[in-house]
Amino acid sequence: MSTLGRLLLMPNTLDFGVDDSLDLREVLPDRVIAQAARLTHWAAENAKTTRALLKRVDAIAPLAQPLQSVQIVELPRAAKGGKAAGDDSGAWRALLAPALAGHDVGLISEAGLPAVADPGARLVALAHEAGIEVVPLSGPSSLLLAVAASGLNGQSFAFVGYLPVDAGGRTARIKELEALSAKAQQTQLLIETPYRNESMRQALLSALKPSTRLSISVGLTLPGGWTRTATVAEWRRHATALPDRIPAVFSLLA
């Protein structure tokens, strides 16, 4: 009877692999770096950012195989609108073939922890169905770091993902989240594609009530990263333009 491999949930940095000044050891534990170095099979949200991480790992702990020999397979991508094109369950299950053959597989996101605000959750569910052990490893999560740094309610919070792109739908959703936050006293967290960070900031300041507290975290764990929490009225008085290439997390509590 063959021994199954494991699915290791490997954390990634929060810079999408582009900050050459980042010391990997300041962000990832030694255990994670050592595990990443020995893995030869990966299921990745993005192969490019995975290779960027492994190059950094190799500089600290030499890879078990040359990078070009490491198997990196990207997760199946959903069609526009978030719906899978046809039945793609076979493609997802194929990612677990190395684990079924006895090899550990690393699941990795573009940034942060896999399977949290990330499509990799589906692979984790399939691993459980197949009896494959799932092992989460410690690393940065922009959502949890933002909650901790915000000073908002850390006892009750919800991640709501991306808001509608069209202005009307986005405004309606912001007001809906504000009402929900007020009723439940629950922090609401959302994210946006970096190039739309500034338009999201402006939309929030336009739609939210003056007394609602808004927290914005930018470039967490990166040099120059910051978090600012203030009422919407205070944000309006002291504008802070946001960068368009660095990830941000927006949190609100009404």
C-alpha positions in Angstrom: 0.0 0.0 0.0 1.5 3.3 -1.1 1.9 6.2 1.4 0.1 9.4 0.4 1.9 12.7 0.3 0.6 15.8 2.0 -0.8 19.1 0.8 1.3 21.8 2.3 -0.3 25.3 2.5 2.8 27.4 1.8 2.6 31.1 2.6 4.0 33.6 0.1 5.3 37.2 0.6 2.9 40.1 0.1 5.0 41.9 -2.6 4.1 39.6 -5.5 7.9 38.9 -5.9 8.9 42.3 -7.1 10.7 43.9 -4.1 14.4 43.1 -4.4 15.1 44.7 -1.1 12.9 42.3 0.9 14.7 39.9 3.2 12.7 36.6 3.0 13.7 35.7 6.5 12.0 38.8 7.9 8.7 37.6 6.5 8.8 33.7 6.4 9.8 31.4 9.2 12.9 29.2 8.7 10.7 26.1 8.7 8.7 27.4 5.8 11.8 28.3 3.8 13.3 24.8 4.4 10.0 23.1 3.4 9.8 25.2 0.2 13.4 24.3 -0.7 12.7 20.5 -0.6 9.4 20.5 -2.5 9.4 19.4 -6.1 5.7 19.6 -6.9 3.6 22.8 -6.6 0.0 23.8 -7.3 0.2 27.6 -7.8 -2.2 30.5 -8.4 0.5 32.0 -10.4 3.6 30.2 -11.7 5.6 33.4 -12.2 5.3 34.6 -8.6 6.0 31.0 -7.4 9.3 30.9 -9.4 10.2 34.4 -7.9 9.7 33.0 -4.4 11.7 29.9 -5.1 14.6 32.0 -6.4 14.6 33.8 -3.1 14.4 30.5 -1.2 17.3 29.1 -3.2 19.6 31.9 -2.1 19.0 30.9 1.5 18.3 27.1 1.3 19.4 25.4 -1.9 16.5 23.8 -3.8 16.3 20.0 -3.8 16.2 20.2 -7.6 17.1 22.9 -10.1 14.3 25.4 -10.5 13.6 24.4 -14.1 13.1 20.8 -12.9 10.5 21.7 -10.2 6.9 20.9 -11.3 4.7 24.1 -11.0 1.2 23.7 -12.2 -1.2 26.6 -12.1 -4.7 26.3 -10.7 -7.5 26.1 -13.2 -8.8 29.6 -13.9 -12.4 30.6 -13.8 -14.0 32.1 -16.8 -15.0 35.8 -16.7 -17.7 36.4 -14.1 -16.1 33.9 -11.7 -17.9 30.8 -13.1 -15.9 27.7 -14.1 -16.1 26.9 -17.8 -17.8 23.5 -18.0 -16.8 20.7 -15.6 -13.2 21.4 -14.5 -13.2 19.0 -11.6 -10.8 16.7 -13.4 -8.2 19.5 -13.8 -8.4 20.3 -10.1 -8.1 16.6 -9.1 -5.1 16.2 -11.4 -3.2 18.6 -9.2 -3.3 16.1 -6.4 -1.9 13.3 -8.5 1.7 13.7 -7.1 0.3 13.5 -3.5 -1.6 10.3 -4.4 1.7 9.0 -5.7 3.5 9.8 -2.4 4.9 13.2 -3.0 4.2 16.3 -0.9 2.6 19.1 -2.9 2.9 22.8 -2.0 -0.2 24.9 -2.6 0.8 28.6 -3.0 -1.0 31.8 -3.7 0.3 34.9 -5.5 0.6 36.6 -2.1 -0.1 35.7 1.6 -1.7 32.5 2.8 -3.2 30.1 0.2 -6.9 29.2 0.4 -7.7 32.4 2.3 -9.4 34.9 -0.1 -7.9 32.6 -2.7 -9.2 30.0 -5.2 -6.9 27.3 -3.7 -9.6 26.5 -1.1 -11.1 24.2 -3.7 -8.0 22.1 -3.8 -7.9 21.9 0.0 -11.5 20.5 0.0 -10.6 17.9 -2.7 -7.5 16.9 -0.6 -9.8 16.2 2.4 -12.1 14.2 0.2 -9.1 12.1 -1.0 -7.8 11.5 2.5 -4.7 13.6 1.9 -3.3 15.3 5.0 -3.5 19.1 4.8 -0.7 21.0 6.6 -1.0 24.8 7.0 2.3 26.6 7.6 2.7 30.0 9.2 3.2 33.1 7.2 1.8 36.6 6.5 -1.9 37.2 5.8 -2.7 40.7 4.7 -6.3 40.4 6.0 -5.4 39.4 9.6 -2.5 41.9 9.7 -4.9 44.6 8.6 -7.5 43.7 11.3 -4.8 43.6 14.0 -3.4 47.0 12.9 -6.7 48.7 12.4 -8.0 49.0 16.0 -11.4 48.1 14.7 -13.4 45.1 16.0 -11.1 42.1 15.9 -13.7 39.9 17.7 -16.1 39.9 14.8 -15.0 40.6 11.2 -15.9 39.5 7.7 -13.9 39.5 4.4 -16.2 40.5 1.6 -13.7 40.4 -1.3 -14.0 42.7 -4.3 -16.8 45.2 -4.8 -18.6 45.9 -8.1 -16.6 47.9 -10.6 -19.5 50.0 -11.8 -20.0 53.1 -9.7 -23.7 52.6 -8.9 -23.3 49.0 -7.8 -20.2 49.8 -5.8 -21.9 52.6 -3.9 -24.9 50.4 -3.2 -22.6 47.7 -1.9 -20.7 50.1 0.3 -23.8 51.4 1.9 -25.1 47.8 2.4 -21.8 46.8 4.2 -22.0 49.9 6.4 -25.5 49.1 7.5 -24.4 45.5 8.2 -21.4 46.7 10.2 -23.6 49.0 12.3 -26.2 46.3 13.0 -23.7 43.6 13.9 -20.8 45.8 15.1 -18.7 43.8 12.7 -15.6 45.0 10.9 -15.9 44.6 7.1 -12.8 44.0 5.1 -12.4 44.4 1.3 -9.6 44.5 -1.3 -9.2 46.0 -4.7 -6.8 45.5 -7.6 -3.9 47.9 -6.8 -4.4 50.2 -9.8 -7.9 50.9 -8.5 -6.8 51.6 -4.9 -7.3 55.3 -5.2 -10.8 55.0 -6.9 -11.8 52.7 -4.1 -10.6 55.2 -1.4 -12.6 57.9 -3.1 -15.7 55.7 -3.4 -15.6 54.8 0.3 -15.2 58.4 1.4 -18.1 59.5 -0.8 -20.5 56.8 0.2 -19.8 56.2 3.9 -21.2 58.3 6.8 -18.8 60.8 8.4 -18.8 58.9 11.7 -17.9 55.5 10.3 -14.3 54.5 11.0 -12.2 53.5 8.0 -8.8 51.8 8.1 -6.5 51.4 5.1 -3.4 49.2 5.2 -0.9 49.5 2.4 2.1 47.3 1.7 2.0 45.4 5.0 5.4 43.7 5.8 7.1 45.7 3.1 9.5 48.6 3.6 7.4 51.7 4.0 4.1 49.8 4.7 1.6 51.6 6.8 -1.9 51.5 8.4 -4.1 54.5 9.1 -7.4 54.4 10.9 -9.7 57.5 11.2 -13.3 58.5 10.9 -14.5 59.2 7.4 -14.8 62.9 8.3 -11.1 62.9 9.3 -10.1 61.1 6.1 -11.9 63.8 4.1 -10.1 66.6 5.9 -6.7 65.0 5.4 -6.5 63.2 2.0 -4.0 60.5 1.5 -3.6 59.3 -2.1 -2.9 55.6 -2.4 -0.2 53.9 -4.6 -1.4 52.0 -7.7 1.1 49.1 -7.6 1.0 48.0 -3.9 -1.8 45.9 -2.4 -4.1 47.6 0.1 -6.7 46.3 2.5 -9.7 48.5 3.4 -11.6 47.9 6.6 -14.7 49.8 8.0 -16.7 49.8 11.2 -19.8 51.8 11.5 
